[in-house]
Structures are given as structure tokens and as C-alpha cells.
Amino acid sequence: MREFPLEKGPFLKANNKTSKMMFHLLIALFPIIIFSFYKNGIIPYNKGVTDIKGLFLPLIVIIVPTLTSFVTEMIYAQFFLHVDALKYVKSSFSIFPGLFLGLIMPLNTPLSMLILGALVATLIGKMLFGGFGNNIFNPALVGRLFIITAYAITFGKYIYHNSYELDTITSATPLTNASVIEGIGSYDTLVKPYGNFSNFFVGMIPGSVGETSALLCLVAFIYLTITKTIKWRIPTFYILTVFIMSFIIGAFNDLERTYSLFQILSGGLMFGAVFMATDPVTSPTTPIGQVLYGLCLGLLTVIFRHLTPYPEGVLTSILTMNMLVFIIDKIGVKARFNYKKSIPYFAIIIILIVSLSCYIGLEYRKNNAVEIDSNYEIYSKTIENDTVTYMVGQKGYSSVLKAKIVIKNNKVITYEVLEQNDSYYSKVEDSNYIDQLIKNQDSLENFDTIAGATFTSNGLKKLLINTLNDYKNNKNEEIKGNIDINKDYEVLEKNNDGINYNYVVTHKSFSGTTKLSITISNYAITNITVLETNDSYYQKVVDNDYINYLINNQSNLENIDTITGATYTSNAIKQAVLKTIEEYKGDLNE
């Protein structure tokens, strides 16, 4: 067999070994961990709003998933790879999936969720792809995505505030707060609830355990760039793209610098750009590819933040781009010695960046000019002298919030929620939020939502604001004429044989119209049959035998209670019966 001699050189050898890079990464993360402990543990403990467990809670949230990843990888190496487990984990940097997961989770996440998330991050995000260096997706982000998907209904209640922030900041996280503000917002609505931009920059705002400090992320970026641990082009072009797009969006709404600074200092953008997007395994290796990668990340983040119901966008953007790294690197390799080959790709991305920024900015501007909230609906409005009774609805978190609001002499005297199916509504009840809205009805725009139930409480606030706006805009022309614009009831058919009168009627209900057949004989209701309904709560009417209850208590219909949990549905049936009786009396008089 022919031998190939190995010459002595020259060869290039990099001094920056993987182990050394990971050590630099730990050094960069250390100040962020200490800051998290200070912000989320020491400050609340010194203020007397938490106990010894709360003091160490931020460290627990970081350490538990870190240890879970370490142990999981040891077990996997021992029983599935059949190698020396301790030696394997030393070279596979097993702690990082869990460490990063802990840093990007809410402070109040249950330990069971953290352990399960770290298991998924390590096994599915890393080991099933072949271990360190072979994974396609960022493992920590895979773990977080699993948690927020598997626990979609309950995850939102594990709020991002520490104990002290719960007492001092009643708004949600900045991006969640921005998503429920009408229009693009302003400095007063976006920034002031949390202090000023210095609070954002330092990190004294609600957020994940380790993501809030832009200052420490910037220091980490400088350190990791100098030590050649990360690829500086990715975070630079990522953040720059978000800043430029946000600046253009803000420019259409007279909020240029405020809005762009708010977007880059909020959420996990800085942390994600510096630590997640630059993961050496799941990001491009070519310089051109890194620039394209950063631009696309910025573009996707702005799209997710503004054109989807999810206010964050960083996690989804990075995982999406992880799938496209092999394509981006192919472009980067082709353009390595001929930059002209990359021009069409840059041109397409820049066109998308400018055009989408203009589109989003114009949409915000257009929506600001529209006075009617598309998520608000008036079902009925009854006016008697100086009192106006509204049946209204407003989109909440996971359902339409339906309520009865009574306004007398320009003041709300009754605000009763009739129907809702929001999973966080209990927090609204616990906080007596409805009563607080009534008490603060003259300054609702500046009234805070409830942390942990932001969308639900904001929906209730908007519901009252929109109703008051309708009352103020229309009261003069309507109250003067004492007009009843309640047109919920309609008689479709009626026939009689001299004794039995049969009516087929409809009445507006919770999710549409309920159609009934009602028979009356000698002033007594003998039959009520629901012919058609698409109300999701109608089953409660059936379970409570409400129809027979109405027939058996027809002499006192006005005072019969509705069904809790199906108030609007049961009330619609009762009102249909009452109005049919009036129709029957009129027919007899003829």
C-alpha cells in the first residue's frame, strides 16, 4: 500500500479551543446571573416582600435545569452511548442547555416545568441529533418552546415579575403591555410604566430571569467578541435591523427614537442576539452568511412582534433561522471570493425590510385614525329616560368577554360580566378589578391592567372605554327621543286554532341567534322548544333543565334567575318567552 508522508508545515492552528470558548461564555454569563440574583432575590428580600426561599429563587431557577441537563446527559452517555459518562460530559458541555433555559424562563416557573424543559432541551434538542456539534436547533430554545406549547393554557400565569415588582409595577412585561395598547403607543404608555429608558438599559424591568439587562448583554458582547468566542456580525446586524425597522415604523407615527429604543431594549432581544443567535453549532460559519443570518433574524423578529399575536418573536425567529443555516452557508461559500453573487440576496432582504416596515407603520397609522375597535361589539342598547343599558362584548385572552353595563347621568352604575371563558379571569375577580374600573371610570386610559391577566383585564378595560365612548358620542340624539334600539327579538311565524297560539321566534344570544317554538294557550305557556342555537354554553341550559323551569315558574318570569356560566344564553331564552307573551296579548286584543 502506498504511503503518503506528512510534511512538517506550515500549518495554522487556532489557539481558541472549544473548551476555552465555553469558559469565556461562562465568564460572560456570570455577571448576568449575579445581577438576576440581586434584582429578583436580594432587592425583594431587603424590601421585606419575600422570604428566604424567594431570596434564592432566581438561583434555584437557574441551577435546577442546569443540573438536570448535566445528569440527563450523563445517564444518556452511560446507558445509550456506553462510554465513560463523566469523561463524556466534560467534553460535551452538558450544563449549557439547562443553564440557558433557566435564564430565559419566568422567575415563578414551577420546578417540575424547569426539569421537564431541561430534559427535552438535552434529549431532543441535543442528544438525539448526535450530541454537541451536531444539533440543528438551539437546545435551550427547544426546551422553552416545548414548555410554552405543552403548558399553553397554564404557562401565562407564571408571571415574570419578582415580589417587589408585583408591588411597584402593575403592568405586564413591556412587550406584552405594548401588545394591548391601542395603536403604536407613546413614551407615556410604553416606557413610563417602568420608569425611563435607564431602567430598560440597566435591566430593572419585568422579564425572564436573565434577559432584562441590556447593559450586561452589551458588556458580554464586547468581551465575547474580543475573545473571538462569538460571531460579532450576527448580533450587530440582528439588532441593527430591528432598530431600523422600528425607527421606520415609529416615523410613520411620530415616535421614531422612542419606539426603536423600546423594541431593542425590551424582551429577550439583546440576550437572544448575543447568546442564542451566536451559538457556534446552529449559526452560519461564513462572514456573508452571518450578515444574512442577522438581517433575516431582525426581519422575522419584527414580523412576529407586529403581525402575530405573540409579542416576543426572538425565540421563534432563531429557531426558524436555525433550519435555514445550511442554505445561508451555501450562499456564503459561493460569495466568499465573489461578493457579487450575494448582491441579489441582500437586495431582496433590504427590499423586504423597507417595504414591511412601511406597511406596518402605515397600518398602525391607519388604525390610530379609526375610532371603532374591531374587537368590540354592541349587542343591544336600551334607553329609558336618563338610563342607558348596554349588552356588549370585547375580545379578551381566549374568549369574548360579554357584559351588561348600565350608565345613568354620565356615570357607570353597573358593570356585570355575563359570559367569559378566559383561563386567567380568577385573577380579575381576586383583584376586584371590575369595581376598580367603575371607581376609576374618569381616568381609564391610565388605569393599569393586572399582572398575570394582562389581556383579560385589558379587554375589560377596553370594553368599558368603548361603551363610554359610544354613550358620549350618541347620548344627545338618542336620549332626547327616548329610543329603544333593542332589536334582538323577531317573530318569524305565528298561527292559532282559536285556542292554541304557536309562535316561531328568534332572539339574539351569546354566539348568534337562538330560534324557539313557543305555544301559549289560555294565557299559559304549554311548550317551549329550542329549534336552533349555536351557543357554546347551551349545554348548561339543558343540564339545568332551564326550559321546564321557565314553564313551571311562568307566573314569575321577570324574577327568575339566569344560569351562572350561561347568563347570556339563558337570559336570551327568558327574554324571548317574555316578549312572546307580550305578542300573544297583543294578538288577543286584536
NORTAKA-V932493 format. One record per residue. N is the residue number from 1. RES is the residue in one small letter. D_CENTER is the distance of its C-alpha to the mean C-alpha in Angstrom with 2 decimals. Layout:
n->N res->RES d_center->D_CENTER
n->N res->RES d_center->D_CENTER
This chain:
n->1 res->m d_center->65.97
n->2 res->r d_center->65.49
n->3 res->e d_center->64.00
n->4 res->f d_center->61.78
n->5 res->p d_center->62.52
n->6 res->l d_center->59.71
n->7 res->e d_center->60.51
n->8 res->k d_center->59.78
n->9 res->g d_center->57.58
n->10 res->p d_center->56.19
n->11 res->f d_center->52.74
n->12 res->l d_center->49.50
n->13 res->k d_center->47.72
n->14 res->a d_center->44.40
n->15 res->n d_center->44.42
n->16 res->n d_center->40.63
n->17 res->k d_center->40.36
n->18 res->t d_center->37.13
n->19 res->s d_center->37.79
n->20 res->k d_center->38.34
n->21 res->m d_center->35.09
n->22 res->m d_center->33.15
n->23 res->f d_center->35.07
n->24 res->h d_center->34.06
n->25 res->l d_center->30.41
n->26 res->l d_center->30.84
n->27 res->i d_center->32.59
n->28 res->a d_center->29.74
n->29 res->l d_center->27.19
n->30 res->f d_center->29.50
n->31 res->p d_center->28.91
n->32 res->i d_center->25.12
n->33 res->i d_center->25.67
n->34 res->i d_center->28.15
n->35 res->f d_center->25.90
n->36 res->s d_center->23.10
n->37 res->f d_center->25.85
n->38 res->y d_center->27.07
n->39 res->k d_center->23.81
n->40 res->n d_center->22.24
n->41 res->g d_center->25.58
n->42 res->i d_center->28.61
n->43 res->i d_center->27.36
n->44 res->p d_center->25.99
n->45 res->y d_center->29.19
n->46 res->n d_center->31.46
n->47 res->k d_center->29.87
n->48 res->g d_center->30.65
n->49 res->v d_center->27.19
n->50 res->t d_center->27.06
n->51 res->d d_center->29.72
n->52 res->i d_center->31.11
n->53 res->k d_center->28.46
n->54 res->g d_center->25.73
n->55 res->l d_center->27.87
n->56 res->f d_center->27.74
n->57 res->l d_center->24.25
n->58 res->p d_center->22.81
n->59 res->l d_center->25.81
n->60 res->i d_center->25.46
n->61 res->v d_center->21.86
n->62 res->i d_center->23.37
n->63 res->i d_center->26.71
n->64 res->v d_center->25.84
n->65 res->p d_center->23.98
n->66 res->t d_center->26.57
n->67 res->l d_center->29.43
n->68 res->t d_center->27.85
n->69 res->s d_center->27.79
n->70 res->f d_center->31.32
n->71 res->v d_center->32.74
n->72 res->t d_center->31.09
n->73 res->e d_center->32.62
n->74 res->m d_center->35.96
n->75 res->i d_center->36.14
n->76 res->y d_center->35.22
n->77 res->a d_center->37.88
n->78 res->q d_center->40.49
n->79 res->f d_center->40.20
n->80 res->f d_center->38.98
n->81 res->l d_center->40.29
n->82 res->h d_center->43.38
n->83 res->v d_center->43.55
n->84 res->d d_center->43.93
n->85 res->a d_center->40.43
n->86 res->l d_center->40.82
n->87 res->k d_center->42.21
n->88 res->y d_center->39.49
n->89 res->v d_center->36.53
n->90 res->k d_center->38.26
n->91 res->s d_center->38.10
n->92 res->s d_center->34.73
n->93 res->f d_center->32.71
n->94 res->s d_center->31.10
n->95 res->i d_center->29.22
n->96 res->f d_center->26.80
n->97 res->p d_center->24.21
n->98 res->g d_center->23.74
n->99 res->l d_center->24.14
n->100 res->f d_center->21.40
n->101 res->l d_center->19.08
n->102 res->g d_center->19.78
n->103 res->l d_center->19.13
n->104 res->i d_center->15.57
n->105 res->m d_center->14.48
n->106 res->p d_center->13.53
n->107 res->l d_center->16.89
n->108 res->n d_center->16.83
n->109 res->t d_center->16.26
n->110 res->p d_center->19.22
n->111 res->l d_center->22.07
n->112 res->s d_center->22.26
n->113 res->m d_center->18.83
n->114 res->l d_center->19.96
n->115 res->i d_center->23.26
n->116 res->l d_center->21.97
n->117 res->g d_center->19.55
n->118 res->a d_center->22.57
n->119 res->l d_center->24.78
n->120 res->v d_center->22.68
n->121 res->a d_center->22.34
n->122 res->t d_center->26.10
n->123 res->l d_center->27.47
n->124 res->i d_center->25.36
n->125 res->g d_center->24.06
n->126 res->k d_center->27.49
n->127 res->m d_center->30.51
n->128 res->l d_center->30.41
n->129 res->f d_center->30.61
n->130 res->g d_center->33.71
n->131 res->g d_center->32.58
n->132 res->f d_center->32.27
n->133 res->g d_center->32.83
n->134 res->n d_center->32.15
n->135 res->n d_center->28.42
n->136 res->i d_center->26.57
n->137 res->f d_center->23.01
n->138 res->n d_center->21.96
n->139 res->p d_center->22.33
n->140 res->a d_center->19.89
n->141 res->l d_center->17.02
n->142 res->v d_center->18.30
n->143 res->g d_center->18.16
n->144 res->r d_center->14.58
n->145 res->l d_center->13.58
n->146 res->f d_center->15.81
n->147 res->i d_center->14.36
n->148 res->i d_center->10.68
n->149 res->t d_center->12.38
n->150 res->a d_center->15.20
n->151 res->y d_center->13.43
n->152 res->a d_center->10.38
n->153 res->i d_center->11.39
n->154 res->t d_center->12.42
n->155 res->f d_center->10.54
n->156 res->g d_center->8.01
n->157 res->k d_center->11.33
n->158 res->y d_center->12.61
n->159 res->i d_center->11.77
n->160 res->y d_center->12.46
n->161 res->h d_center->15.28
n->162 res->n d_center->18.87
n->163 res->s d_center->21.37
n->164 res->y d_center->22.69
n->165 res->e d_center->19.42
n->166 res->l d_center->18.69
n->167 res->d d_center->22.00
n->168 res->t d_center->21.79
n->169 res->i d_center->18.22
n->170 res->t d_center->16.59
n->171 res->s d_center->13.62
n->172 res->a d_center->10.31
n->173 res->t d_center->10.07
n->174 res->p d_center->11.37
n->175 res->l d_center->8.76
n->176 res->t d_center->6.14
n->177 res->n d_center->9.48
n->178 res->a d_center->10.46
n->179 res->s d_center->7.90
n->180 res->v d_center->9.39
n->181 res->i d_center->12.85
n->182 res->e d_center->15.37
n->183 res->g d_center->16.50
n->184 res->i d_center->16.39
n->185 res->g d_center->16.99
n->186 res->s d_center->19.92
n->187 res->y d_center->21.11
n->188 res->d d_center->21.25
n->189 res->t d_center->17.66
n->190 res->l d_center->16.06
n->191 res->v d_center->18.51
n->192 res->k d_center->20.70
n->193 res->p d_center->18.39
n->194 res->y d_center->18.71
n->195 res->g d_center->22.33
n->196 res->n d_center->23.13
n->197 res->f d_center->22.72
n->198 res->s d_center->24.95
n->199 res->n d_center->22.41
n->200 res->f d_center->19.89
n->201 res->f d_center->22.72
n->202 res->v d_center->24.05
n->203 res->g d_center->20.73
n->204 res->m d_center->20.95
n->205 res->i d_center->17.30
n->206 res->p d_center->14.55
n->207 res->g d_center->13.12
n->208 res->s d_center->14.05
n->209 res->v d_center->17.72
n->210 res->g d_center->19.34
n->211 res->e d_center->17.14
n->212 res->t d_center->17.55
n->213 res->s d_center->21.18
n->214 res->a d_center->21.77
n->215 res->l d_center->25.45
n->216 res->l d_center->25.89
n->217 res->c d_center->24.08
n->218 res->l d_center->26.56
n->219 res->v d_center->29.44
n->220 res->a d_center->28.45
n->221 res->f d_center->28.35
n->222 res->i d_center->31.84
n->223 res->y d_center->33.22
n->224 res->l d_center->31.93
n->225 res->t d_center->33.21
n->226 res->i d_center->36.59
n->227 res->t d_center->36.95
n->228 res->k d_center->35.95
n->229 res->t d_center->33.34
n->230 res->i d_center->30.56
n->231 res->k d_center->30.76
n->232 res->w d_center->30.34
n->233 res->r d_center->29.84
n->234 res->i d_center->26.41
n->235 res->p d_center->24.57
n->236 res->t d_center->26.79
n->237 res->f d_center->26.07
n->238 res->y d_center->22.38
n->239 res->i d_center->21.86
n->240 res->l d_center->24.50
n->241 res->t d_center->22.87
n->242 res->v d_center->19.52
n->243 res->f d_center->21.73
n->244 res->i d_center->23.95
n->245 res->m d_center->21.37
n->246 res->s d_center->19.51
n->247 res->f d_center->23.03
n->248 res->i d_center->23.95
n->249 res->i d_center->20.85
n->250 res->g d_center->21.62
n->251 res->a d_center->25.30
n->252 res->f d_center->24.86
n->253 res->n d_center->23.41
n->254 res->d d_center->25.74
n->255 res->l d_center->23.25
n->256 res->e d_center->24.37
n->257 res->r d_center->24.58
n->258 res->t d_center->22.09
n->259 res->y d_center->19.22
n->260 res->s d_center->20.32
n->261 res->l d_center->20.78
n->262 res->f d_center->17.43
n->263 res->q d_center->15.72
n->264 res->i d_center->17.95
n->265 res->l d_center->17.90
n->266 res->s d_center->14.17
n->267 res->g d_center->11.96
n->268 res->g d_center->14.06
n->269 res->l d_center->15.90
n->270 res->m d_center->19.31
n->271 res->f d_center->19.22
n->272 res->g d_center->18.05
n->273 res->a d_center->20.69
n->274 res->v d_center->23.45
n->275 res->f d_center->23.05
n->276 res->m d_center->20.97
n->277 res->a d_center->21.95
n->278 res->t d_center->25.57
n->279 res->d d_center->26.07
n->280 res->p d_center->29.72
n->281 res->v d_center->29.48
n->282 res->t d_center->26.50
n->283 res->s d_center->27.09
n->284 res->p d_center->29.98
n->285 res->t d_center->33.39
n->286 res->t d_center->34.98
n->287 res->p d_center->34.69
n->288 res->i d_center->34.01
n->289 res->g d_center->31.44
n->290 res->q d_center->29.63
n->291 res->v d_center->29.51
n->292 res->l d_center->28.26
n->293 res->y d_center->25.63
n->294 res->g d_center->24.37
n->295 res->l d_center->24.42
n->296 res->c d_center->22.49
n->297 res->l d_center->19.79
n->298 res->g d_center->19.42
n->299 res->l d_center->19.50
n->300 res->l d_center->16.83
n->301 res->t d_center->14.43
n->302 res->v d_center->14.96
n->303 res->i d_center->14.65
n->304 res->f d_center->11.29
n->305 res->r d_center->9.98
n->306 res->h d_center->11.83
n->307 res->l d_center->12.52
n->308 res->t d_center->9.55
n->309 res->p d_center->6.28
n->310 res->y d_center->4.86
n->311 res->p d_center->5.73
n->312 res->e d_center->7.85
n->313 res->g d_center->10.32
n->314 res->v d_center->13.11
n->315 res->l d_center->13.13
n->316 res->t d_center->13.12
n->317 res->s d_center->15.64
n->318 res->i d_center->17.95
n->319 res->l d_center->18.12
n->320 res->t d_center->18.81
n->321 res->m d_center->21.50
n->322 res->n d_center->22.95
n->323 res->m d_center->24.13
n->324 res->l d_center->25.89
n->325 res->v d_center->27.70
n->326 res->f d_center->30.96
n->327 res->i d_center->31.08
n->328 res->i d_center->30.37
n->329 res->d d_center->33.07
n->330 res->k d_center->35.50
n->331 res->i d_center->35.06
n->332 res->g d_center->35.52
n->333 res->v d_center->38.69
n->334 res->k d_center->40.21
n->335 res->a d_center->39.61
n->336 res->r d_center->40.80
n->337 res->f d_center->44.26
n->338 res->n d_center->43.68
n->339 res->y d_center->40.79
n->340 res->k d_center->41.52
n->341 res->k d_center->40.00
n->342 res->s d_center->36.54
n->343 res->i d_center->36.87
n->344 res->p d_center->35.64
n->345 res->y d_center->32.41
n->346 res->f d_center->31.79
n->347 res->a d_center->32.75
n->348 res->i d_center->30.24
n->349 res->i d_center->27.33
n->350 res->i d_center->28.47
n->351 res->i d_center->28.85
n->352 res->l d_center->25.31
n->353 res->i d_center->24.03
n->354 res->v d_center->26.07
n->355 res->s d_center->25.66
n->356 res->l d_center->21.87
n->357 res->s d_center->21.66
n->358 res->c d_center->24.08
n->359 res->y d_center->22.36
n->360 res->i d_center->18.93
n->361 res->g d_center->20.93
n->362 res->l d_center->23.05
n->363 res->e d_center->20.24
n->364 res->y d_center->18.82
n->365 res->r d_center->22.45
n->366 res->k d_center->23.14
n->367 res->n d_center->20.25
n->368 res->n d_center->21.43
n->369 res->a d_center->24.83
n->370 res->v d_center->23.78
n->371 res->e d_center->24.11
n->372 res->i d_center->22.90
n->373 res->d d_center->19.27
n->374 res->s d_center->18.87
n->375 res->n d_center->16.50
n->376 res->y d_center->19.38
n->377 res->e d_center->22.56
n->378 res->i d_center->25.85
n->379 res->y d_center->27.47
n->380 res->s d_center->30.62
n->381 res->k d_center->32.27
n->382 res->t d_center->35.56
n->383 res->i d_center->37.74
n->384 res->e d_center->40.64
n->385 res->n d_center->42.54
n->386 res->d d_center->40.22
n->387 res->t d_center->37.39
n->388 res->v d_center->34.53
n->389 res->t d_center->32.47
n->390 res->y d_center->29.20
n->391 res->m d_center->27.39
n->392 res->v d_center->23.97
n->393 res->g d_center->20.49
n->394 res->q d_center->17.01
n->395 res->k d_center->13.75
n->396 res->g d_center->11.63
n->397 res->y d_center->8.72
n->398 res->s d_center->10.84
n->399 res->s d_center->14.11
n->400 res->v d_center->16.26
n->401 res->l d_center->17.37
n->402 res->k d_center->21.15
n->403 res->a d_center->23.43
n->404 res->k d_center->26.98
n->405 res->i d_center->27.55
n->406 res->v d_center->31.13
n->407 res->i d_center->32.28
n->408 res->k d_center->35.85
n->409 res->n d_center->37.57
n->410 res->n d_center->34.41
n->411 res->k d_center->32.77
n->412 res->v d_center->30.14
n->413 res->i d_center->32.06
n->414 res->t d_center->29.93
n->415 res->y d_center->26.21
n->416 res->e d_center->25.84
n->417 res->v d_center->22.80
n->418 res->l d_center->24.46
n->419 res->e d_center->21.87
n->420 res->q d_center->18.32
n->421 res->n d_center->16.68
n->422 res->d d_center->13.45
n->423 res->s d_center->13.34
n->424 res->y d_center->12.74
n->425 res->y d_center->15.47
n->426 res->s d_center->17.99
n->427 res->k d_center->16.61
n->428 res->v d_center->17.28
n->429 res->e d_center->20.74
n->430 res->d d_center->21.45
n->431 res->s d_center->20.87
n->432 res->n d_center->23.01
n->433 res->y d_center->20.42
n->434 res->i d_center->22.23
n->435 res->d d_center->25.47
n->436 res->q d_center->24.01
n->437 res->l d_center->22.82
n->438 res->i d_center->26.37
n->439 res->k d_center->27.97
n->440 res->n d_center->26.01
n->441 res->q d_center->26.22
n->442 res->d d_center->28.17
n->443 res->s d_center->25.53
n->444 res->l d_center->22.19
n->445 res->e d_center->20.76
n->446 res->n d_center->20.94
n->447 res->f d_center->19.98
n->448 res->d d_center->17.08
n->449 res->t d_center->14.15
n->450 res->i d_center->13.98
n->451 res->a d_center->12.41
n->452 res->g d_center->10.70
n->453 res->a d_center->10.43
n->454 res->t d_center->9.01
n->455 res->f d_center->8.03
n->456 res->t d_center->11.23
n->457 res->s d_center->13.43
n->458 res->n d_center->12.55
n->459 res->g d_center->13.42
n->460 res->l d_center->16.60
n->461 res->k d_center->17.44
n->462 res->k d_center->17.15
n->463 res->l d_center->19.19
n->464 res->l d_center->21.91
n->465 res->i d_center->21.92
n->466 res->n d_center->22.34
n->467 res->t d_center->25.00
n->468 res->l d_center->26.86
n->469 res->n d_center->26.84
n->470 res->d d_center->28.37
n->471 res->y d_center->30.87
n->472 res->k d_center->31.94
n->473 res->n d_center->32.25
n->474 res->n d_center->34.23
n->475 res->k d_center->36.02
n->476 res->n d_center->39.30
n->477 res->e d_center->40.13
n->478 res->e d_center->38.99
n->479 res->i d_center->40.21
n->480 res->k d_center->43.65
n->481 res->g d_center->44.22
n->482 res->n d_center->42.74
n->483 res->i d_center->40.91
n->484 res->d d_center->39.22
n->485 res->i d_center->36.72
n->486 res->n d_center->35.63
n->487 res->k d_center->36.30
n->488 res->d d_center->34.54
n->489 res->y d_center->37.83
n->490 res->e d_center->40.17
n->491 res->v d_center->43.40
n->492 res->l d_center->43.71
n->493 res->e d_center->47.03
n->494 res->k d_center->49.69
n->495 res->n d_center->53.08
n->496 res->n d_center->55.70
n->497 res->d d_center->58.98
n->498 res->g d_center->60.42
n->499 res->i d_center->58.99
n->500 res->n d_center->55.54
n->501 res->y d_center->52.96
n->502 res->n d_center->50.00
n->503 res->y d_center->46.90
n->504 res->v d_center->44.00
n->505 res->v d_center->41.17
n->506 res->t d_center->37.46
n->507 res->h d_center->34.98
n->508 res->k d_center->31.42
n->509 res->s d_center->29.12
n->510 res->f d_center->25.47
n->511 res->s d_center->24.47
n->512 res->g d_center->27.66
n->513 res->t d_center->31.35
n->514 res->t d_center->33.43
n->515 res->k d_center->37.01
n->516 res->l d_center->39.74
n->517 res->s d_center->43.50
n->518 res->i d_center->45.28
n->519 res->t d_center->49.00
n->520 res->i d_center->51.04
n->521 res->s d_center->54.70
n->522 res->n d_center->56.93
n->523 res->y d_center->54.02
n->524 res->a d_center->52.26
n->525 res->i d_center->49.13
n->526 res->t d_center->50.23
n->527 res->n d_center->47.23
n->528 res->i d_center->43.51
n->529 res->t d_center->41.85
n->530 res->v d_center->38.30
n->531 res->l d_center->38.86
n->532 res->e d_center->35.39
n->533 res->t d_center->31.84
n->534 res->n d_center->28.36
n->535 res->d d_center->26.73
n->536 res->s d_center->24.49
n->537 res->y d_center->25.90
n->538 res->y d_center->29.54
n->539 res->q d_center->30.25
n->540 res->k d_center->30.11
n->541 res->v d_center->32.82
n->542 res->v d_center->34.90
n->543 res->d d_center->34.42
n->544 res->n d_center->35.64
n->545 res->d d_center->38.57
n->546 res->y d_center->37.63
n->547 res->i d_center->39.90
n->548 res->n d_center->43.00
n->549 res->y d_center->42.04
n->550 res->l d_center->42.12
n->551 res->i d_center->45.50
n->552 res->n d_center->46.98
n->553 res->n d_center->45.95
n->554 res->q d_center->46.56
n->555 res->s d_center->48.93
n->556 res->n d_center->46.08
n->557 res->l d_center->43.17
n->558 res->e d_center->41.97
n->559 res->n d_center->41.32
n->560 res->i d_center->39.73
n->561 res->d d_center->36.26
n->562 res->t d_center->33.25
n->563 res->i d_center->31.37
n->564 res->t d_center->28.54
n->565 res->g d_center->25.43
n->566 res->a d_center->27.09
n->567 res->t d_center->28.18
n->568 res->y d_center->27.73
n->569 res->t d_center->29.24
n->570 res->s d_center->32.22
n->571 res->n d_center->32.83
n->572 res->a d_center->33.03
n->573 res->i d_center->35.74
n->574 res->k d_center->37.60
n->575 res->q d_center->37.60
n->576 res->a d_center->38.85
n->577 res->v d_center->41.72
n->578 res->l d_center->42.60
n->579 res->k d_center->42.73
n->580 res->t d_center->44.77
n->581 res->i d_center->47.26
n->582 res->e d_center->47.69
n->583 res->e d_center->48.23
n->584 res->y d_center->50.81
n->585 res->k d_center->52.67
n->586 res->g d_center->52.88
n->587 res->d d_center->54.28
n->588 res->l d_center->56.92
n->589 res->n d_center->58.05
n->590 res->e d_center->58.61
